[in-house]
């Protein structure tokens, strides 16, 4: 459209209006034109513009600038700087370039507080992102108190055409805080510049606003396959969310990108590791953007490399690696003198990574420090034997039986390596159960005096001590080797229970897996269907032990984090995802379960250990020892720990429920049945009530609550706070289980 120029109607070369004023520092020509109309007592700026041959229906900044330059005013460079130069795709003012869509004078925005201080139009009010005054901490308005829009033809900056005041006194903010408006003013040179390092490196506001808009969509929309629309959330909300993220620096950007990469919403269930697969629409949008592409693509590569791994075909991988100071498996392999595959295996064992795949994997500074420290602290078999204060053959038998786990294997002599924490945990579990002996026991023999021979396996002896078969007399020192037992105790003369199929070294039973992970049996079935867990090679009914151990080290049931976040279990998944912690949601036949990434939770929450860890002497340690003892001596398995402990037989024909009062030292065990689900079983129990009571006596309690029948027996005066007495408590529980199974288990029909 051809723009008109100011026409000197009288041809006298004199100012077109009798009254004028000097333009303000940040006043544009179109705002100055409206103010001149008011200074000359005109009723409409549009009529004035039309009378001088200008566009009266819509003021044009360039026309108004030509008109204003005809006045003999000082500081005309102010008008030239503050007046926008509008092109097809860009707008330039104050020497900065903006996108055309980020500037508009379709509506007349204003701050009532600023107008009360000095009644003129500010050039930056025309920016589409400038909708909040940083000086008065109030939103801009485009309507008066009655809700009528204030038009550009109105020459007054104090009242609207409808008689309502638009200039109102407001208290100034004590200081200008960091906001997108304040950052814009600082970069335009109107106030002191506020530093935002991520944005300061971008040359123009075209790049700045493009980056902010992209970041806002990323925060509000997350991972999607298609690029979201700005109008779906509102331009103001998108820009504020994007600036808030970018102003917080690299840590905030990486946190959002990690959240997007962990979001599996809409992601195809395959094994792709491409950046487009991880970040959806965001990576192509950043990759092909000339405005802000390098700002985000490098960080996406960094996040993907340090999280799930990448294919080596990613361009600029070495540049990103140097900029982000990432350390990959090859670097650690050369530094520590171990194979790259060992580095990957150690990372999986520590919960830093989920798999040992051969794709490119990098580590952050903190993760690399943890890997270095772990490798340096590893000890070989000789050092581990000295740590336990036993002979090397004794220790070899413990490793062979699986009582002491091998952490990893190295090259060279003595390939097996062990973590001191694992050795210490194993030793402490038995040392805590032994009281200190002030004098030598006549028939006692210390473990370090036991020698391995063709007839004596020290590991079998230790296993029987753990199971409570062989009692501990005490200890003569503070080491594992000083634990004293009866000198007549020999593993070859005692009956040792044969391992069942469920405890096979090559597999884990489904019930045992549910108990170890702290979830219901149906959740394990769903994990098996989704191939998170694989079956054992020895039996399709068992789970692969190695894969299950890795899964347990990676994920934890979400309910354990409720006391840490101090919220209800129902709110946990949302709270954890808001913090950027990866949460795996599973839907199964009995509802849903949320599993939390342990490494993410430790990093974000600053935890030194996992919340489901069982410290020595704790309640969880007792439950773990009880479940293990019941598993090895009966056909029962721990089924669930929700609302008490639930045990069931291997075939699922009988269940027992246990509640523990830790403070009073009491324990209740017994079955329960529902008249709606199993009316016949409940009626059979009631018919045999007198017969059962003659066997159990008065120690059996029968309670009917609505549709439920609960039968239990109580054991009191138990010392849960003394680990040395746990073996006796476990033996009592096993006896009770045997009695209940004998008299309460329904008869099995054979065909």
Secondary structure, 3 states (H helix, E strand, C coil): CCCCCCCCCCCCCCCCCCCCCCCCCCCCHHHHHHHHHHHCCCCCHHHHHHHCCCCCCCCCHHHHHHHHCCCCCCCHHHHHHHCCEECCCEEEECCEEEEHHHECCCCCCECHHHHHHCCCCCHHHHECCCCEECCCCEECECECCCCCECCCCCCCCCECCCCCECCCCCCCCCCCCCCHHHHHHHHHCCCCCCCCHHHHCCCCHHHHHHHHHHHHHHHHHCCCCCCCCHHHCCHHHHHHHHHHHHHCCHHHHHHHHHHHHHCCCCCCCCCCCCHHHHHCHHHHHHHCCCCCHHHHHHHHHHHHHHHCCECCCCCCHHHHHHHHCCEEHHHHHHHHCCCHHHHHHHHHHCCCCCCCCCCECEECHHHHHHHHHHHHHCECHHHHHHHHCCCHHHHHHHHHHCCCCCCEECCCCCCEEECHHHHHHHHHHHHCCCCECCCCCCCEEEHHHCCCCCCCCHHHHHHHHHHCCCCEEEECCCCHHHEEEECCCCCCCCCCCCCCHHHCCCEECHHHHHHHHCCCHHHHHHHHHCCCCCECCCCCCCEEHHHHHHHHHHEEEHHHHHHHHCCCHHHHHHHHHHCCCCEEEEEECCEEEEEEEHHHHHHHHCCCCCCCCCCCCCHHHHHHHHHHHHHHHCCEEEEECCCCEEEEECCCCCEEEEEEECCCCEEEEECEEECCCCHHHHHHHHHCHHHHHHHHHHHEEEEEECCEEEEEEEECCCCCCCHHHHHHHHHHHHHHHHHHHHHHCCCCCCC
